Amino acid sequence: MRRLLARFVDDECGATAIEYCLIAAGISIVIVTAVNGVGSALSSKFVDVGTSIK
């Protein structure tokens, strides 16, 4: 039992997976924020074009 517990404490495979998950979450937040900003800007441009055509 003591060896099993020592192996579990020394194992760092899960830490790497968690780090990659945090990096992916950070990148996805940046992407969502950028797309939301671009979407708002495009929406206002389409409204302006639509009103100028009428």
KAVEN-V879365 format. One record per pair of residues at least 12 apart in sequence whose C-alpha atoms are under 8 Angstrom apart, sorted by the first residue. I is the first residue (numbers start at 1). J is the second residue. If there is no record, write none. Layout:
i->(I/I)
j->(J/J)
//
This chain:
none
//
